[in-house]
Protein backbone atom coordinates (compact mmCIF):
# COMPACT_ATOMS: atom_id res chain seq x y z
CA UNK A 1 0.00 0.00 0.00
CA UNK A 2 1.12 3.57 -0.67
CA UNK A 3 -0.23 6.36 1.54
CA UNK A 4 0.20 10.10 0.98
CA UNK A 5 0.06 12.70 3.75
CA UNK A 6 1.98 15.76 4.87
CA UNK A 7 2.30 18.80 7.10
CA UNK A 8 3.86 17.11 10.14
CA UNK A 9 5.56 20.39 11.05
CA UNK A 10 8.08 18.58 13.22
CA UNK A 11 5.63 16.36 15.13
CA UNK A 12 5.62 12.60 14.72
CA UNK A 13 2.35 12.05 16.62
CA UNK A 14 -0.02 11.96 13.65
CA UNK A 15 2.18 9.79 11.44
CA UNK A 16 2.66 7.29 14.29
CA UNK A 17 -1.13 7.14 14.80
CA UNK A 18 -1.66 6.71 11.04
CA UNK A 19 0.81 3.80 10.88
CA UNK A 20 -0.80 2.12 13.90
CA UNK A 21 -4.35 2.66 12.62
CA UNK A 22 -3.68 1.10 9.22
CA UNK A 23 -1.15 -1.44 10.53
CA UNK A 24 1.41 -0.57 7.88
CA UNK A 25 4.07 -3.21 7.22
CA UNK A 26 7.63 -2.99 5.94
CA UNK A 27 6.28 -3.53 2.41
CA UNK A 28 4.15 -0.34 2.62
CA UNK A 29 5.24 3.20 1.76
CA UNK A 30 4.19 6.51 3.30
CA UNK A 31 4.97 9.61 1.24
CA UNK A 32 5.13 12.82 3.28
CA UNK A 33 4.19 15.64 0.92
CA UNK A 34 6.15 18.53 2.37
CA UNK A 35 6.40 20.43 5.63
CA UNK A 36 7.77 17.41 7.47
CA UNK A 37 10.06 19.53 9.60
CA UNK A 38 12.83 16.90 9.77
CA UNK A 39 15.48 19.38 8.54
CA UNK A 40 14.10 22.57 9.98
CA UNK A 41 15.86 23.34 13.26
CA UNK A 42 19.22 21.67 12.53
CA UNK A 43 19.44 20.47 16.14
CA UNK A 44 18.31 17.66 18.45
CA UNK A 45 14.63 18.16 17.50
CA UNK A 46 15.40 17.14 13.92
CA UNK A 47 17.41 14.12 15.08
CA UNK A 48 14.58 12.98 17.37
CA UNK A 49 11.98 13.27 14.60
CA UNK A 50 14.19 11.37 12.15
CA UNK A 51 14.77 8.65 14.75
CA UNK A 52 11.02 8.27 15.34
CA UNK A 53 10.30 8.12 11.60
CA UNK A 54 13.04 5.53 11.07
CA UNK A 55 11.47 3.23 13.69
CA UNK A 56 8.15 3.07 11.81
CA UNK A 57 7.40 -0.06 9.78
CA UNK A 58 6.70 1.44 6.34
CA UNK A 59 9.24 3.05 4.08
CA UNK A 60 9.00 6.82 4.60
CA UNK A 61 9.64 9.17 1.66
CA UNK A 62 9.78 12.93 2.30
CA UNK A 63 9.27 15.73 -0.19
CA UNK A 64 10.64 19.15 0.80
CA UNK A 65 8.20 21.86 1.73
CA UNK A 66 8.72 25.33 3.14
CA UNK A 67 9.34 23.87 6.63
CA UNK A 68 12.63 22.29 5.62
CA UNK A 69 16.04 23.91 5.39
CA UNK A 70 17.25 24.01 1.80
CA UNK A 71 20.32 21.80 1.25
CA UNK A 72 22.46 24.82 0.35
CA UNK A 73 21.79 26.22 3.86
CA UNK A 74 22.84 23.07 5.74
CA UNK A 75 26.41 23.59 6.99
CA UNK A 76 27.46 19.95 6.34
CA UNK A 77 25.93 19.79 2.85
CA UNK A 78 28.48 19.31 0.10
CA UNK A 79 27.71 19.99 -3.56
CA UNK A 80 29.30 17.52 -5.96
CA UNK A 81 29.33 17.40 -9.71
N, C-alpha and C positions, 0 to 999 in steps of 0.2 A: 504494500500500500504506500502511496505517496500522499503526504498531507502538506498543505500550504498554510502558513500563518505568519504573523509578524508583530512588530511593535512591542517587543519585550521591554525596551527601555531600561535594560540592566537588571531586570528581575526574572529569576528563573521559575517563580511560583506557577505561573499559568502554563508554561510548557511542560513542567513536571506533572501537573494535574491532567493535561491533555494526553500525555504519554500513558499515564496510569488509567485514565478513563477508557481509552481505546486499546489498551494492552498491546502497544507497539512492540514488535520483536526486532531482532538485529537485522532482519531482512527488509524492514520498513525504512522509509526515508521521510524526514520532516524538513521542509524548506522554509527557512525564516526569511521573509520578504522585507528586509530592511529594519532599521531602528532596533537592532538587537542590543546594542550597548556593550558588546564584548570587547571592543577596542575604543572605548570612549574616555575613560579616566586615566589610562596608562598607569594603573597602580594595582593594589591588592584586590580591589573590587572587580576589576576585569579578570584577574587570575581566578578568583572564586567563582565567577559566573562561568568561565570556560571549563573549570573543573566540574561544576555541576552538569553542564551540558555534555561533557565527555562521559559522564557516568550513565547517561540515559541509553536505553537499548537501541533505538533507531539511529541510523546515520543522520547527522545534523548538517545541513548545508545552509550557509548564511550569505545573504546578499546585502552589500553595504547600503545603508541609508544615511540620513543626515545626523544620526546619533552614533556615528563611528568616526574615528580619526582617519583621515586620508593617509594612505601608506607614506606619502612624501613627508608627512608631519610626525612620523614615528621615528624617534632617534636611532633605533637599531635597524631600521629598514635600509636595505642596500639595493640600489638599482643596478641591474646587470644587463648587458646587451647579449 
